[in-house]
Amino acid sequence: MASTTDDVDMSDIERRNLCFVERAEEGGLYESVMEQMMNLPNALCNIEFISTKKHPPDLFRAEDWAKNIIFKDGPGKDASEFRAAVIGEIAEPRYGTVVRAQGNHYDGRDGEPFKPVDDKSKVKDVLVLRAPTHCSLYMKNLFDNQSALIQDLENSEIANDEANGWVPATAGAPKVVATPKQVQRVKRKRNEDGDDEAEGANPAETVDPVAKDEAVRLPDDEDIKLSAFYDPRVLEDYGGPYFEHINSKLLQLDIRDAENKLIPPSKQYAALHPGSLIIALVTIHIFTFKDPGSDRNRDRKNVQLNTHTIRVLDESDFPVEKHSRPVPRNMIDAPAPSAGPSTPGKLSSSGFNR
């Protein structure tokens, strides 16, 4: 957000909070957003799942091909998935937000072989949303309505399970969490795109950390298109042995700025960092995480919002932290090879190849 306080002596903390203060001003962004959300029939803060005499439900429970629970805009088999608009401010990583090259990739438990990110991996980012900072009580209530709807869905599933004779373990109070629609960061590359890294290319050229550290051309404005493919090395934390891609590319998702311009992956770390205010269009899913044992009472339900589009209404004034390449678990405590005093530097710079 542009600031007109360049000549004012302000502390770093005051500067970082300036975007929140300006959003909350009379006639500011918060008021505009509240008005829009109240007039959106598909806003998550406005919809009802439990029907009343005056209001039928807005969304209907169904199952997808994998027997996971989804929600549609009607009771019929041909009804479409319900897409809800969600508003919120991106929370810090300590609350669960994950925006990085490896996304939320699961690399195995301690004692298990390390699982790198490869062409078959499904890589997703996770955005945990909180109530906007310095917002009015009315806007806070709108945000809480979103959480209440998620709680209603969770409670309904628990009631269904209790009716069937068992009670699943819950994961605590629900959070508004948005995750990517599918394979988020990387998508398998099409052979016909004519890239030098197509199938049949020298494998050393796709995994060698030195080769991958060569200059990478960022996409020009005319190259930034929905569903376009990019070299994954445009991400500052991509590279090293954590990644074993051969035929994968970054996919341009429908993530836009306040002027409706697509935000390329190379700029998404700045756009989607803590404090940024976003509106997302999401579908709602409930997954059951099975306990590895035979005790069904330890199974856990998880409500997940899968994003289809994101609009960044206002970027945060907080400084954007540098993203470091991830280190495989089996290399963190490994003894350093006898390569001289520069070995730690080589580990951190070549340790995360994707």
C-alpha positions in Angstrom: 0.0 0.0 0.0 1.4 3.4 -0.9 2.2 5.7 2.0 2.2 9.5 2.1 4.2 9.6 5.4 7.8 9.6 4.0 8.6 12.8 5.8 7.2 11.7 9.1 9.5 10.2 11.7 8.0 6.8 12.4 9.3 3.7 14.1 9.5 0.4 12.2 6.6 -0.9 14.2 4.5 2.1 13.3 5.3 1.8 9.6 4.5 -1.9 9.7 1.1 -1.2 11.3 0.3 1.7 8.9 -1.5 -0.5 6.3 -3.9 -1.8 9.1 -4.6 1.8 10.3 -5.3 3.0 6.8 -7.6 0.0 6.0 -9.6 0.8 9.1 -10.1 4.5 8.3 -13.6 5.9 7.7 -14.5 5.2 4.1 -11.4 2.9 3.9 -10.8 -0.6 2.5 -12.6 -2.4 5.4 -15.8 -0.5 4.9 -15.7 -1.2 1.2 -15.0 -4.9 1.7 -17.8 -5.2 4.3 -20.3 -3.7 1.9 -19.3 -6.1 -0.8 -19.4 -9.2 1.4 -22.8 -8.3 2.7 -24.1 -8.1 -0.8 -22.5 -11.4 -2.0 -25.1 -14.3 -1.8 -22.2 -16.8 -1.8 -20.1 -15.1 0.9 -19.3 -17.7 3.5 -20.4 -15.3 6.2 -23.9 -15.1 4.8 -24.8 -18.7 3.9 -26.7 -21.2 6.0 -26.2 -25.0 6.2 -28.9 -25.8 8.7 -32.3 -25.0 7.2 -35.0 -23.0 9.1 -38.6 -22.2 8.5 -37.6 -18.9 6.9 -34.4 -20.0 5.1 -33.6 -23.2 3.2 -30.0 -24.4 3.3 -27.6 -22.7 0.8 -25.4 -25.8 0.4 -26.0 -29.5 0.4 -23.9 -32.4 1.5 -22.6 -34.9 -1.1 -19.7 -37.2 -1.7 -17.1 -37.1 -4.4 -15.7 -40.1 -6.3 -13.3 -40.9 -3.4 -16.2 -40.8 -0.8 -14.9 -37.6 0.6 -17.6 -35.1 1.7 -18.2 -32.1 -0.6 -20.9 -29.4 -0.6 -23.0 -28.5 -3.6 -25.4 -25.7 -4.5 -28.4 -28.0 -4.8 -29.7 -31.4 -3.7 -29.6 -33.0 -7.2 -26.9 -35.3 -8.6 -26.1 -32.7 -11.3 -25.7 -29.8 -8.9 -22.4 -28.0 -9.0 -19.9 -27.7 -6.2 -20.8 -24.6 -4.0 -18.2 -21.9 -4.3 -18.0 -19.6 -1.4 -16.3 -16.2 -1.0 -14.0 -16.0 2.1 -12.4 -12.9 3.5 -9.5 -12.7 5.9 -6.0 -11.6 6.7 -3.1 -14.1 6.2 -1.7 -15.3 9.5 1.9 -16.1 10.4 3.5 -19.4 9.7 3.4 -20.3 13.4 -0.4 -20.6 13.0 -0.1 -22.9 10.0 0.4 -20.7 7.0 2.7 -22.5 4.4 3.9 -20.5 1.4 7.1 -22.0 0.1 8.6 -24.0 -2.8 7.9 -27.4 -1.2 4.5 -26.3 0.1 3.0 -28.8 2.6 4.9 -31.8 1.1 5.2 -34.6 3.6 8.7 -36.0 3.5 8.2 -38.9 6.0 8.6 -39.5 9.7 11.8 -39.7 11.6 13.3 -43.1 11.0 11.7 -43.4 7.6 13.5 -42.8 4.3 13.3 -39.2 3.2 10.7 -38.6 0.5 11.8 -35.8 -1.9 9.5 -33.7 -4.0 9.3 -35.3 -7.4 7.1 -35.2 -10.5 4.5 -37.3 -8.7 4.3 -35.1 -5.6 1.2 -33.0 -4.9 2.5 -29.7 -3.6 0.1 -27.3 -1.9 0.4 -24.1 -0.1 -1.8 -23.4 3.0 -3.2 -20.0 4.0 -4.5 -19.6 7.5 -6.8 -16.6 7.7 -7.5 -14.5 10.8 -9.9 -11.5 11.5 -8.4 -8.4 9.9 -6.3 -6.3 12.2 -7.9 -3.2 13.6 -11.2 -4.1 12.0 -14.6 -3.0 13.5 -16.6 -5.3 15.7 -19.1 -5.7 12.8 -16.4 -6.9 10.4 -15.0 -9.2 13.2 -18.5 -10.7 13.4 -18.6 -11.3 9.7 -15.3 -13.2 9.9 -16.6 -15.2 12.9 -19.6 -16.1 10.9 -17.3 -17.9 8.5 -15.8 -19.9 11.3 -19.2 -20.6 12.7 -20.3 -22.1 9.4 -17.3 -24.4 9.4 -18.1 -25.4 12.9 -21.7 -26.2 11.9 -20.4 -28.5 9.2 -18.0 -30.2 11.6 -20.7 -30.6 14.2 -23.1 -32.1 11.6 -20.5 -34.7 10.7 -19.9 -35.5 14.3 -23.6 -35.9 14.8 -23.8 -38.3 11.8 -21.0 -40.4 13.2 -22.6 -40.5 16.7 -25.8 -41.8 15.1 -23.7 -44.6 13.6 -22.4 -45.6 17.0 -19.0 -44.0 17.2 -17.5 -40.6 18.0 -14.4 -39.4 16.1 -11.7 -37.4 17.7 -11.8 -33.7 16.8 -8.9 -31.4 16.0 -10.1 -28.6 18.3 -11.7 -25.3 17.2 -11.8 -24.9 13.4 -9.6 -22.4 11.6 -10.3 -20.7 8.3 -7.7 -22.5 6.2 -7.5 -22.1 2.4 -5.4 -24.6 0.4 -4.7 -24.8 -3.4 -7.2 -26.5 -5.6 -4.8 -29.2 -6.9 -1.1 -29.6 -7.4 -0.2 -26.1 -6.5 3.3 -25.2 -7.1 4.4 -27.7 -9.7 2.6 -29.4 -12.6 3.8 -32.1 -14.9 5.2 -30.6 -18.0 3.7 -31.3 -21.4 6.1 -32.8 -23.9 4.9 -30.6 -26.7 5.9 -27.4 -25.1 9.4 -27.7 -26.7 11.3 -27.0 -23.5 14.9 -28.2 -23.2 13.9 -30.1 -20.1 11.4 -32.3 -21.9 11.4 -36.0 -21.6 14.7 -37.4 -22.8 16.8 -34.5 -21.6 20.0 -35.3 -19.7 19.0 -36.1 -16.1 22.1 -34.3 -14.8 20.8 -31.1 -16.2 17.6 -31.3 -14.2 19.1 -32.2 -10.8 22.6 -30.7 -10.7 22.5 -27.9 -8.2 25.2 -25.9 -9.9 23.3 -26.0 -13.2 20.1 -25.0 -11.5 21.8 -22.0 -9.9 22.4 -20.4 -13.3 20.5 -17.3 -14.2 16.8 -17.8 -14.7 14.7 -15.5 -16.8 11.6 -14.1 -15.1 8.5 -14.1 -17.2 7.7 -10.9 -19.1 4.3 -9.3 -18.6 3.0 -10.8 -21.9 4.0 -14.3 -20.7 2.0 -14.1 -17.5 -1.2 -15.9 -18.4 -3.6 -18.1 -16.5 -2.3 -21.8 -16.6 1.0 -20.7 -18.0 4.1 -22.8 -17.1 7.3 -21.4 -15.6 10.7 -22.6 -14.7 10.4 -23.5 -11.0 13.8 -21.9 -10.3 12.0 -18.5 -10.3 11.2 -19.4 -6.6 14.1 -18.3 -4.4 13.9 -21.4 -2.2 13.8 -23.9 -5.0 16.8 -26.2 -5.6 19.0 -28.8 -4.0 18.5 -32.4 -3.1 15.0 -31.8 -1.5 13.7 -31.6 -5.1 14.0 -34.4 -7.7 11.9 -33.0 -10.6 12.6 -33.9 -14.2 9.5 -32.9 -16.2 7.8 -30.4 -13.9 6.9 -26.8 -14.2 5.3 -24.1 -12.1 1.7 -23.4 -12.9 0.2 -19.9 -13.0 -2.8 -20.0 -10.7 -5.6 -17.5 -10.5 -4.0 -15.3 -7.9 -4.5 -11.6 -8.7 -3.8 -8.2 -7.2 -6.2 -5.4 -6.4 -6.2 -4.3 -10.0 -7.1 -7.8 -11.2 -3.6 -8.5 -12.6 -2.2 -12.0 -12.3 0.5 -12.3 -9.7 3.3 -14.6 -11.1 4.9 -17.2 -8.7 8.0 -15.1 -8.4 6.0 -12.4 -6.7 3.6 -14.5 -4.7 5.8 -14.7 -1.6 5.5 -10.9 -1.2 1.7 -10.9 -2.0 0.7 -13.8 0.2 2.7 -13.0 3.4 1.3 -12.3 6.9 -0.9 -9.2 7.1 -2.1 -9.2 3.5 -5.9 -9.0 3.1 -7.4 -11.4 0.7 -10.7 -12.6 -0.7 -10.7 -16.2 -1.9 -13.3 -18.3 -3.9 -13.3 -21.7 -2.3 -15.0 -25.1 -2.3 -15.6 -26.9 0.9 -14.4 -30.4 1.6 -14.4 -32.7 4.7 -11.7 -35.4 4.8 -11.5 -38.3 7.3 -8.0 -39.0 8.5 -8.0 -42.7 9.5 -6.1 -43.8 12.6 -3.5 -46.3 11.6 -4.9 -48.7 14.2 -8.3 -50.3 14.4 -9.8 -47.8 16.8 -12.3 -45.8 14.7 -12.8 -43.4 17.7 -9.4 -42.0 16.9 -10.3 -41.1 13.3 -10.3 -37.3 12.8 -12.4 -35.1 10.6 -10.9 -32.1 8.9 -12.8 -29.3 7.1 -10.7 -27.9 4.2 -11.3 -25.0 1.9 -9.8 -25.5 -1.5 -9.1 -22.2 -3.3 -9.9 -21.6 -6.9 -9.2 -17.9 -7.1 -7.5 -15.4 -4.7 -7.7 -11.7 -4.9 -5.1 -9.8 -2.8 -6.9 -6.7 -1.8 -4.0 -5.1 0.0 -0.5 -6.4 0.6 1.0 -6.2 4.1 3.6 -3.6 5.1 5.4 -6.2 7.1 8.9 -7.0 5.6 9.0 -10.1 3.4 11.3 -12.7 4.9 13.8 -14.4 2.7 12.9 -18.0 1.9 15.7 -20.5 2.3 16.0 -23.8 0.5 14.8 -26.7 2.5 17.3 -29.3 3.8 16.4 -33.0 3.7 16.0 -34.6 7.1 18.7 -37.1 6.4 21.2 -34.3 5.8 20.5 -32.0 8.7 22.5 -34.0 11.3 24.9 -35.7 8.8 28.6 -35.1 9.3 30.0 -32.6 6.9 32.2 -33.9 4.1 35.8 -32.8 4.1 35.4 -30.0 1.6 37.0 -27.2 3.6 35.3 -24.4 5.6 32.9 -23.5 2.8 30.9 -26.8 3.2 28.0 -25.3 5.3 27.5 -22.7 2.6 27.4 -25.3 -0.1 24.9 -27.3 1.9 22.5 -24.3 2.3 22.8 -23.1 -1.3 22.7 -26.5 -3.1 20.6 -28.4 -0.5 17.2 -28.1 -2.0 16.8 -29.2 -5.6 13.3 -29.4 -6.9 
